[in-house]
Amino acid sequence: MDKKATTISQLNEILRYPMTRSELISALATRHPDLNHSDVSSCVITLLDSISEALSLGRRAEIRSFGTFEVNRHPPRKARNPKSGEVIFVPAKAVPHFRAGKELRERVDW
Protein backbone atom coordinates (compact mmCIF):
# COMPACT_ATOMS: atom_id res chain seq x y z
CA MET A 1 0.00 0.00 0.00
CA ASP A 2 1.43 3.39 -0.93
CA LYS A 3 1.96 6.25 1.50
CA LYS A 4 -0.95 8.33 0.17
CA ALA A 5 -3.42 5.45 0.60
CA THR A 6 -2.19 4.91 4.16
CA THR A 7 -2.65 8.58 4.93
CA ILE A 8 -6.18 8.53 3.48
CA SER A 9 -7.08 5.44 5.51
CA GLN A 10 -5.65 7.11 8.63
CA LEU A 11 -7.71 10.21 7.88
CA ASN A 12 -10.84 8.14 7.38
CA GLU A 13 -10.25 6.59 10.81
CA ILE A 14 -9.72 10.02 12.39
CA LEU A 15 -12.68 11.61 10.58
CA ARG A 16 -15.42 9.63 12.29
CA TYR A 17 -18.48 11.41 13.64
CA PRO A 18 -18.84 13.36 15.81
CA MET A 19 -15.45 15.01 15.46
CA THR A 20 -13.93 16.65 18.51
CA ARG A 21 -11.51 19.58 18.46
CA SER A 22 -8.56 17.29 19.27
CA GLU A 23 -9.57 14.94 16.43
CA LEU A 24 -9.70 17.90 14.03
CA ILE A 25 -6.22 18.94 15.14
CA SER A 26 -4.91 15.39 14.67
CA ALA A 27 -6.51 15.14 11.21
CA LEU A 28 -4.94 18.42 10.10
CA ALA A 29 -1.55 17.48 11.54
CA THR A 30 -1.72 14.14 9.68
CA ARG A 31 -2.75 15.84 6.45
CA HIS A 32 0.04 18.42 6.73
CA PRO A 33 3.12 16.61 8.08
CA ASP A 34 5.30 19.67 7.42
CA LEU A 35 3.49 21.47 10.29
CA ASN A 36 4.07 20.39 13.86
CA HIS A 37 1.17 19.44 16.10
CA SER A 38 1.45 22.50 18.36
CA ASP A 39 1.26 24.90 15.38
CA VAL A 40 -1.85 23.15 14.05
CA SER A 41 -3.39 23.19 17.52
CA SER A 42 -2.66 26.89 17.88
CA CYS A 43 -4.27 27.65 14.49
CA VAL A 44 -7.44 25.67 15.24
CA ILE A 45 -7.83 27.19 18.70
CA THR A 46 -7.27 30.70 17.30
CA LEU A 47 -9.86 30.14 14.56
CA LEU A 48 -12.49 28.83 16.99
CA ASP A 49 -11.75 31.59 19.51
CA SER A 50 -12.09 34.24 16.78
CA ILE A 51 -15.48 32.87 15.72
CA SER A 52 -16.63 32.72 19.37
CA GLU A 53 -15.45 36.28 20.00
CA ALA A 54 -17.27 37.60 16.92
CA LEU A 55 -20.50 35.88 18.00
CA SER A 56 -20.21 37.15 21.57
CA LEU A 57 -20.00 40.69 20.15
CA GLY A 58 -23.14 40.06 18.07
CA ARG A 59 -21.24 39.90 14.78
CA ARG A 60 -21.23 37.30 12.00
CA ALA A 61 -18.27 35.11 11.12
CA GLU A 62 -18.23 34.02 7.48
CA ILE A 63 -15.87 31.45 6.00
CA ARG A 64 -16.37 31.51 2.23
CA SER A 65 -17.47 28.20 0.68
CA PHE A 66 -17.87 26.71 4.18
CA GLY A 67 -20.57 28.69 5.93
CA THR A 68 -21.65 31.52 8.19
CA PHE A 69 -21.86 31.61 11.96
CA GLU A 70 -24.28 34.16 13.36
CA VAL A 71 -26.42 34.88 16.40
CA ASN A 72 -30.19 34.36 16.27
CA ARG A 73 -32.12 36.38 18.81
CA HIS A 74 -35.33 34.99 20.29
CA PRO A 75 -37.68 37.53 21.88
CA PRO A 76 -39.20 37.01 25.33
CA ARG A 77 -42.44 35.06 25.32
CA LYS A 78 -45.08 33.44 27.44
CA ALA A 79 -45.20 29.65 27.57
CA ARG A 80 -47.07 26.97 29.49
CA ASN A 81 -45.73 24.30 31.77
CA PRO A 82 -47.18 21.17 30.09
CA LYS A 83 -47.56 19.34 33.39
CA SER A 84 -49.31 22.02 35.45
CA GLY A 85 -50.66 24.32 32.74
CA GLU A 86 -49.12 27.28 34.57
CA VAL A 87 -48.15 30.26 32.42
CA ILE A 88 -44.44 31.01 32.65
CA PHE A 89 -42.29 33.79 31.24
CA VAL A 90 -39.39 32.73 28.99
CA PRO A 91 -36.78 35.51 28.79
CA ALA A 92 -35.18 36.70 25.56
CA LYS A 93 -32.08 34.82 24.51
CA ALA A 94 -29.43 34.73 21.83
CA VAL A 95 -28.33 31.41 20.32
CA PRO A 96 -25.49 30.65 17.90
CA HIS A 97 -26.57 29.51 14.44
CA PHE A 98 -24.58 27.99 11.56
CA ARG A 99 -25.70 28.23 7.94
CA ALA A 100 -23.75 26.01 5.56
CA GLY A 101 -22.34 27.57 2.40
CA LYS A 102 -23.22 26.35 -1.08
CA GLU A 103 -20.01 24.37 -1.57
CA LEU A 104 -20.36 22.60 1.78
CA ARG A 105 -24.02 21.77 1.09
CA GLU A 106 -23.07 20.28 -2.27
CA ARG A 107 -20.26 18.17 -0.75
CA VAL A 108 -22.51 16.84 2.01
CA ASP A 109 -25.44 16.06 -0.33
CA TRP A 110 -23.93 13.00 -1.98
N, C-alpha and C positions, 0 to 999 in steps of 0.2 A: 504494500500500500504506500502511495507516495505521501510526501509531507503535507501537501495541500489537503488531501482527503482526510488525513489524520486530524488536521486542524479543524476542518469542517465537522467531522464527527465529534470532536471535543466541544466545539461551539454548540452543536445540536444538543449535547448532554447538558451544557451550561444553560442554554436558552430554554429551559422548561418553564412552565407557568405555575404559579405566579413568579415573576422575577423580582428578587430583592435588590437593594442597592449594591450589596457586596457581590452578588452574582453578575450584575451589570458591569461592575468594575473588573471582575475576573474575565468576563467575556471580551471587554475592550482590551485588556492587557494581553489576552491570548491572541486577539486579532491583530494587535500592533506590538510585536515583540521588541521593536526598537525603542519603545517607551517603557520605563520601569513602572512597577505597580504603584508606587507612591505618587508619581506624576499623574497617572490615570485617575487614581483615587481623588487627588486634589482637584482635577478638572471636573469630575462628576459632582463632587460635593459643592464646588463653586457654582456650577450650572444650576443645581437644584436649589441652592441657597438664593441665587439671583432670582429665580422664578418665584420662590416663596416670598422674598422681600418685595418684589413688584406686586404680588397679590395682596400682601398685607398693607400696602400703600393704596390699594384700590385700582391699580393699573393692570393692563393686559401684558402678557408675555407671549410673543408670537415667534415660533420657529418655523420658517418657511418650509413647505412640503411635509412638515410633520404635524403641526397643529397649533392651536391657540389655547392658552390658559387664561381664564378670566374669573371674575367674581360675580356670582349671581346674588342679587339681594332679594330677600323674601320679606314682604311687609308684615307688620304685626296682624294677628287675626284672632278670632274667637274659634274655639273648637269644643268638642264634647268628649268627656271621658266615656268610652264605650261601656264600661262596666256600671258606672253610677248614673250616667246621663248628665252629670254636672257640667256646666259651662265653665271652661277655663280660658285664660288668656295666654296665647303663644306669642312671645316677643319677636320683634324683627330679628333677622339674622342674615349673615352673609356666608355663602358657601362657595368653595372653589369649584370650577367647572372646566372641563377639557373638551374642546371641539376638534376632532381630527381633521387634518388637511386633506385635500383631494388625493395627493399621492399616497398618503398612508391608508386612506379608505380603499383605494384601488389595490394596494398590496395585500390588505387584510381580506378583501372580498375575492377569494380565490375563484 
